[in-house]
């Protein structure tokens, strides 16, 4: 039996974890570098970064109250966007948080050795080992330590800010925007990682007491406090110290403290800096180690990480692996780590905002947050657009690094997760997109079915047998009658290029006379208006397509012919007409309206073509038959996919005038065969298309040679992207 994590983190601990995770490298390491980019406007960069982080904090607060489980960003993106992007977010966030922990260790070393003559990297390595051990012992001890750290460093920072504010020289803010918008935006992206810790506590949500209250209050409260701290301290730093000294120093906070708090004040700032940097690294281990733990529970990482210590009740293996990565980062240049962590954190926060929108738009009954984002979806849209706007200003190295991490996550998913199987969950976004696409298709089908007029062109040739001709005209009449349409039957005669068209048009053969006699009788007997005529050309296929365009036909009815692979590639007459006709093309094989009781409409793992549904309804209404929709779904299709399909089929039933039945067929490979065995007429969609369909064939090819079958080539063919989307969603 699995073990659960103990809930022992109250609101003070939640805020301490978030503040401790933020107030570290963001204020003690980055201001000097950011000032090189933006000048005095670095103060605005910290404020703007907080504004762009706020939507993610709101989104994560909402999702955390709906899913108070360990995993944080990974969990929400995985549930919202699906396991593939969940893997990307989980791996990426794990690395970015670990990178920030390494940044805190290495960046804090100059403060530590300010009074002590010690080597930087060994000290950082030793501090990392201690923090790993603390996290192995348990979150309760960690939470208490975070509170102590935060209280001490906030007191020192308050002292620095209050003492320094009266000494601010306004002249140091002259040329506030000399670096331009590019400098301000670049600095905003650079310091973005300073606020990353605001949502870290969500990754230990399973250990938080009263998460419905403490999670949103903790995240939003800590963001507000940290923003005030950052803006206040940076304003004092810029206002009291020379810019050249701040931008050239590895300890810019001490440079500023020497101007307003010499002696004891400098010592207090050093102590606060060390506590802040240690707490940043500590919170990084605490939260980042939960990502492999949560991913392993969902089958996206090896089960090795899922183990919980019997002694300490903590995910000790996940903590140890995270700790090893953290210790290795001690030997990586600080600047590159900071840029990479910031760029990927922007991407992750964008995904968080998208995820909450996916939950809102999806039909997820279990999603019932006790806290909801005010003014939704405006904050999310601001966060998405703002985050994406920052990325181009981050530089090449962090963008390439983010791409590498993303690509590595995708490779891991396809090599480990997909091949192993067992993960059949779908994200809320998939459900939302599926239902949106379904609604759009239903609307398109309704428009097609309710079309008021319908002009049908029947194209025959001198090779068309009289029985086939009658079959084509019967179907055209049935389709046109229910829409107050008309039928035009045209015989297209083709003569050699050497024969003058004028001379050929004057010749009236016995076949021409018989055709006119048959159509005269037919036009007299039918209620639907029927016109007829003959056209002579050197190329009948071009003549047919051109005439259909000239008469503005809604549908072109032609005889169905069996095709071989060679003729399809070289381009036979029927295939060329299907690809170039300006209207729906209806290929008919031995249509017999007598004793027509069931019209089967079959699709291949995607919604029904609207034109096909409209034609089936017209035929069934005219003949008194019933429609049966056959929808193939492979055996084992999850309910999350079957339910939207059932909803789509239910809406489809409401659109037709004829009685409707629906059948979901597990055997998708033989759906047409099943329909043919149970129906009097089978209608499928053909593909106007590309080389792939010509070489590999299409489901419509299975009907060739079958009696009483219709293949519909809709004029409005969805693009390749939409076809792929529909086949994956449905």
N, C-alpha and C positions, 0 to 999 in steps of 0.2 A: 504493500500500500504506500503511495507517495506521501511525502511530507509537505506541509504548507509552511510559509514563512510567518513568523510572529509579528503582529502589528504592535509596535511599541514606539513609533515616531510621532510625537505630538506636533502642534503648530510651531512652537519655538524651534524644535529640531528641523522641521521642514524649511522654515525661513533661514535657519542657520546654514543648512546644507546648500540652499540656493544662493544665499549671499556669499557664503564661503567659496562656492564654486565660481562666482563671478569676480568678487573683489580679490584680485591676485595680479596676474600678469597684465590684466587690462589697465591697471592704474599705475603699477610700479615699473613696468617694462616698456609698454607700447607708446606712451605719450610722446617721448622724445622722437621716435621714428615717425610717428604720425604727424608731428609738428613739422618735420622736414617736408612732408607732402602738402600740408594745408596751411602752414603758418599759424597765426593766432586763431584761425577758424577751426582749429582742432577741437575747441570747446563745442562748436556746433556739430562737429563730426560725431562726438560722443552722444549728443542729444538726438541727432538724426538716426543714429544706429539704434538707440533705444526705441524710437518711434517705429522703426521697421521690425524690431524684435517683438513689439507688443502684440501684433496679430498672431504670431506663433504662440506666445504665452497664453492668449485668450483661447486659441484653438486647442492647445494642449491641456489647458485647464478643463475645457468642456469634455474632451475625450477621456481625460483622467477620471472624471466623476462617473463616466459611463463604463469605463473599463479599468478599475483600480487594481491592475495586475502589474507585476514586475515586467519590465521591457521597455517602457517609455516610448521613445520615438519609433523604435522598431515595431512595437506592438500596434501602435496607431496606424502607421503607414501600411503594415502588413494586413491589418483588418480592413483598412480603407481602400488600399490600392491593389491588394493581392499579394501572395507570397513572393513573387518575383521582385517587385519593387520593395517589399518588406525586407528581403534579403539585402538589397542594395542599401537601404536605409540603415539596417541593423549593422552590417559590416562597416559601412561608412561612418556611422555615428560612433561605433566602438573605436575605430581608429582615430577619429577627430578628437574625441574626448581624451583618449590616451595621449595623443599628440599634445593636447593642451596641458595635460599633467606633466609631460616631459618638458614642455616650455616653461612651466612654473618652476620645476626643479632647477633647470639650467639657468633660467633668467633670474632666479632668486639668489643664486650663488654669489654674484657681485655684492649684494647687500650683506650676505653672511660673512664674507671675507673682508668687508669694509673695516672691521675691527680686529679680525683674526687672520693671521698669516697661514692660510690653509689652501691646498689645491682645490680648484673649483669642481672638477668632474668627480673625483672620489667622494667629496662631501655630498654632492647631489645623489650619487649612487647609494651612499649610506642612508640618507634621508628616505630615499625610495624604498629601501628594504624595510625600514621601520614602519612606514605607512602600509606596506603590504601586510605586515604582521598584524597591525592594528585592525585592518579590514577583515582579516581571517578570523579574528576573535569575535567580531559581531557588530551589527549596525547600531546596537544600543550604545555600546561604548563609543562608537564613531559619532553618533548624534550628540552625545554629551560633550565630546571633545570639540565638535564643530561649534557648539554654543559658546564654549569658553573662548575659543579662538576669535569668533565674531565679536563678542562683547569687548575684548581687549583692543582689537584692531579698529573697531568703530570708534571707541573712545579716543584713541590716538589720532585718528583721521579727523574727528570732530575738533579736537584741540588744534590740529594743524590748520583746518579751514577757518575756524573762528579767529585764531591768532593772525592768520595771514590775510584775511579779507580787508582789514583796515590799511594794509600796506600795498594793496594793488595799485599799480600805476597805469592809468588809462592810456598813456602814450604807448605802452607796449602792445596795445590792441590796434594801433594804427596799421593801415594796410590789411585789414581783416580778410578781404577777399582778393588779395594780390595773387594768390595761387590759382584763382579761377574756380569754375565749377568742377573741372576735372580733378583738381587737387582736393577739394572738399569731398567729392564722391569717392575718390580713391582712398582717402583717409577714413571715410565712413566704412567702407568695405574692410579696411585693414583692422579697425578696432571692433568690428562686428563680433568677433570671437570673444570679446570681453564680456558680452552678455550671454554667452552660450549656456552658462550654468543656471540660468533662470529656469530652464525646463528639466534640468538633470534629476530633480527630485522625483519626477514622474516615473523614472526608471526603477525607483524603489517604492512605487505606489502600494504594492502588496504588503508593505511593512508600516504603512501610515495609519494612525488611528483616525477614525471618522473622516475618511478621504473625501466625502462629498463637500465637507466644509474646509478642511485643512489644506487640500491640494490647491484649489483656486486661490484661497487667501494667501497661502504660502508663496505661490509663484508670482502673483500680481503684486503682492506687498513687497516681496524681495526685489522685484524689478523697479518699483517706484523708489524704494530706499537706495538701491544701487545707482539709479540714474542721478538722483540728487547728490550722492557721494561723488560720482565720477565728474559731473559737470562742475560741482563746487571745487573739488580739488584741482582739476585741470585749469579752471579759471584762476585759482590762486597761483598755481605753478607758472602759468603764462604771464600773470600780472606782476609777479615779484622777482622773477629770475631772468637774466639775459637769455635771449633765444638761442644764441650760439652755444652757451653752456648746456642748455637743456638738450639740444639736438646732438651734441657730441658726447654726452655722458651715458654710461651704462646704468647709472643710478640717478635718474632725473629727479626722483622724489627727494633724495638727500640734497641735491643741488638747491632745490626750492626751500627745503627745511632750513638750510644754513642761512638763508636770507631772513627768516622770520622766527626761527626757534633754535638759535645756536646752543650748543652744549647738550643739555638734557633733552631738548626737543628733538635733536637729531637722533639721539639714542631711542627715544620713543618711536620715531618714524621707522628706524631700522627694525625694532622689535615688531612693530605692526606689519612691516613689509614681509618679514620672515614668517609671521603667523599667517598672513594672507596667502603667501605663496605656498606654504605647506598645506593650508586648508584647500587651496585650489587643486593641488596634486592629490590630496586625500579624497576630496569629493570626486575627482576624476576616476580614481580606482573604485570607489564605492559604486558609482553609477555605471561606468563603462563595463565593469565586470558582470553586470546584470544582463547585458545584451546577449552574450553567448549563452547565458543561462536560459533566458526566455526563448531564444531561437532554438535551442536544443529541445525544449519542451514541445515546440511546434514542428519538429522534424526538419528544420532548416540548418541545423548544426549537429555535429556528432553528439550522441547521448552522453558522452564523457563529461560534457559541461553541465549536465543536469543534476549531477550528484550534489547532495547537501550534507555537510559535515554532521555526524551524529553528536559530536562534542559541542560545536559552536553554532550549529543550525544555520550555517552560511554556505553559499555556493563556492566552496574553497577552491575547486579546480578552475572555475572561471576566473576567480580572483588571481590565482597563481599565474595563469596564462597571460592575463592582462598585465600583471606585474612584470613579467619577463619582457613584454613588449615595451613597457614604460622604461625599464632599466636600459634597454638597448637604445632608446631615443635620447638618453643622456649624452650620447656621443654623436648626435646629429646636430648640424648648425641650427641655432635658435630661430633665425629669421625665416628659413625655409619651412620649419615646422609651423610657425605662426601663420604664414601665408596659406599653407595647405589646409590647416585646421579651419581658418576663417572662411576660405572659399567653399569647402565642403559643408561647413555649418550653414552657410547661406542656402545651398542646395537642399539640405535636409529640412530647414525651416520652410522653404517653399513647398516641399512635399507634405509637411505637416498641415499647412494651410489648404492644400489640395485635398488631403485626406479628410479633413472635417467637412469640406464641401461634398465629398463623395458620400459620407455618412448621411448628411442632410438630404441629398438627392436620392439616395438609395432607399430601398424598402426593407430596412433592417429592423425587425421588431425588437431585437434585444438592445438596440441603441436608444437608451433613455437617460441622457445626462441630467443631473440635478442642477448643473450650471450651464447656461447657454450663452453664446457670444452675443453681446449687445450689438445692434445695428448690422447683424449678419445680412449679406455676405461682404459688406463694404470693407471691414478690417482684413478679411482674408484676401480680397482682391488687391488691396494696398500692399499687403505683405508679399504676395506673389509677384506683382509688377515691380515693386521696389527692390526685392531681392534679385530678380533677373537683371534689373538695370545696373546693379552693383558689379555683377560678375565680369563684364568686359574691362573694368578698371582694376582687376586684381592681378593682372600680369599673366604671362605664359606659364611659368612654372606651377603655380597653384592650380591653374585650369587643367594642365596636363596631368598633374597628380590626381585631381578629382576624377578625370576620365579613366586613369589607370585603376583607381579603386573601384569605380563603377564597373568597368569591364571585368575586373577580377571577380567582383561579386556575381556578375552574370554568368561567368564561366563556372564559378562554384555552384551556382544554382542548377545549371544544366548538367554538369558532370556529377554532382552529388545528389541533389534533391530530386531532379526529374527522373534520372535513371533508377534511383532507388524506389521511387513511387511512394504512395501512401499519403501524399499531400494533395488533396483535392479541394481545398478551400478556395473561395473566390472573395475578392475584395468588394467593398460596398460600391466602389467606382464601377466595377464590371456590371453589377446589378443595375446601377443607375443608367449607365450607357445602354445596356440591353433594353431596358424599359423605354428609354428615350428613342432608340432606333425603332423599337416595336411600335411606339405611338406614331412615329413619322411614317412608317410603312402602312399602318392602318389608315392614316389620313390620305396617303397616296392612293390606296386601294379604293377608299370611299369616293375619291374624286373620279377615278376611272370607272367605277360601277355606275355612278350617277351621271355620267356623260349623256347629254340630252340628244345629240345627233351623232350618227355614226355612218360614214360613207365607206362602203366596202368595194374593193376592186377584185374581181376574180380574173386571174390571168390563165388562159389556156393556149395551147398551140395545136398545130395540125396533127401532132402525134398523140394528143390527149384523147383517150378513149371516151366514148359517150357515157359509159357508166361512171368513170372518174369525173367527167364534167358535171354530171348530175349531182354527184357527191359533193363537189366543191360548191356548187350553187346552193344546194340544200343547207350546207353549213353557213354560207354567207347570209342567206335569208334568215336563218334562225338567230344569227348574231345581230343582224341589223334590225330585225322586227321589234325586239324589246326596247330599242332605243330610238324608235321613229326614224330609222335610217333608210338608206337606199342602197341598191346593189347595181354595180356596173360590170357586165361580163364582156371581156375583150379577148378576141382571138388574135394572137401575135404570130404572124407568118414570117419566117426568115428566108431570104433568098440570097444567092451568092453575090459577092461583091461586084461581079461582072454584070449582073442583071440590073437594068435601070429600074428604080423604084416606081416611077410613073407608069411604066408599061406593066409591071407586076401588079400594081394596085388596080389596074383596069381588068385584069383577068378574074373571072368568077368561076371557080372550080366547083365540082360536084360537092366536095366537102364543105366549101363555103356556103353553098345553098342549103345543105342539110343543117349546118350550124345556125343559120338565120331562121330556118323553119322551127327548129327546136326552141330557140329563144323567143320567137314570136308567140308560140303556144305557152311557154312558161310565163312570160310577162303578162299574158292575159289571165292566167289562172291564179297568180299569187297576189296577196294583199300588199306586199312590199313592192315599192316602185323598182322596176328592173329596166335598165338600159343596156344596150349591147352594141357592139361594133367590131371592126377588124382593122388591124394596123400591120402594114408591111414594112420590114426593115432589114438591114444587113446584119444586125446584131440584136436578137430578141431580148437578151437580158438587159441591155442598156435601154431598149425601148420600153420594157416593163417598168423599170425604175423611174425613167423620165416621165412616163404617163402617170404613174402613181403620184409623183410630185406635182404634175400639172393639174390633176383633178383634186389635189389636196386630200388624198385618201387617208382614212384613219387606220385601215387595215388592208393588207394584200393577201389574198388566199391563193395558194399554189399547191400543186400536187406534190406529195412526198415521194422521194426516190431514194432507194438504197444507194449508199456511197461506199466506196472502198477507200483505203488509206491513200492510194496514189491519186485518185481523182480529187480527194479533199485538199491535198497539198497543191496540186496543179490548179485547182480552182474550177469546179464544175459550175453549171448555170445556177443551180439552187443555192449553193453556198455563196456565190457572188451576190445574188439578189438579197439573201439574208443580211449580208454585211453592208449593203449600200442602200437598201430601201429606206425612204424617209418616214416610214410608218411601221406599225406592227406587221409582222409577217406570220401568217398562219399556214403551216404545212399540214395537209390532210391526207390520210390514208384510209380509203374505203369507209367514209362516214355514212352511217346508216341510222337515220332518226327513228325508224320503226322499232317499236318495243324497247325504246331507250328508257331504262329505269334508274340507272346509277351512272353518274359522271364522276370519275375519280380524278382528283387533282393531286399531283405528286410533286414534292420538292426534294432537294438534296441538301439537308442540314443547313438550311437558311430559309428565311421567310418566303412566302409565295410571291411570285411576280404579280403585281397588280393587274397587268393586262391579262394574264392567265386566269385570274379569279373572275374578272369581268366577263371574259368570254365564256367561262364555265357557267356563270350565273345566267347569261343570256341564253345559252343552249338549254340549260335545265328548265328555265322559266318557259321557254317556247315549247318544249317537248313534255313538260310535266314530270321530269325526272328529278331525282334528289342528287345533291352534291356530297361527295365524301372526300374530305381533305386527308391525305396521307402525309404524316410528318415523321420522317425517320430520325430517331435518336438512338445512339449506341447503347447497348446494355450497360448498366452501371453509371449512367449519367446522373450526377448529383441533383438533389431536389432543388438546390439553388438555381439550377439551369432549367429543370423541368417546370417549375412553377411559373416563371415568366412565359414559357412557351404555351402553357395551358391558358394563361391570361390572354395571350395574343390570339390563340385559336378561338377563345370565347368572344373576343371583340370581332373577329372575322365573321363569326356566325351571324352577328347582328347586321352585317352590311348587305347580305344577299337577300333576294326575294324568294329564291328557291329554298326548300328545306335542306338543312345541312347536318351532316354527321362528321365527326373528326376521329381519326384513328392514329395513334402514335405507334409506329412500327419500330421494334427494337433492331430488326435486321435491316440496317440502312443500305447494305450492299444489294439487297434484292427487293427494295421497296416497289419498284415498277412492276416486277413480276408478281408480287403479292396483290397490287392494285389491279393488274390485268386479269388475274384469276377471279376477282370478285366484282368487277365492274363491266359495264357494257361499252364505255368509252373512257379512254385514259388521256389526260392532258398533262403535258410537262412543258417546261421552259427549255428553249435552246439558247446557246451562247453565241452571240455575235463576236466572232473573235479572232483571238490571237493564235500564234503558232502552237502554244501549249494545247489548246482545245483541238486544233487540227491534228496534232501528232498523237495525243493521248486519248482523244475522244471526249465525249460529254455524256451525261446521264441520258440525254435525249436520244443518243445513238442506240440505246437499248430498245427503243420503240420501233426502230426501223424494221419493216417487214411484218409488223403486227397489224392485224385488222382493226379498224375503228379506233384510230389513234390520232391525236393532234399534238403538234409541236408548235409552241408560240415563241417567236423571237420578238421580244418587246422593243419598241422604238426607243424607250428611255432605259438604256442599260446602265446600271450603276457602275461607277469606276472601279478599278482594281482594288483600291484601298477599301471602298465600302463593301465590295464583295468579300474581301478577306475579313473585314470586321464582322460582317453578318455571319459568315461561316464559323468564326470563332465564338461569337456570342450566342448563336442559336444552334 
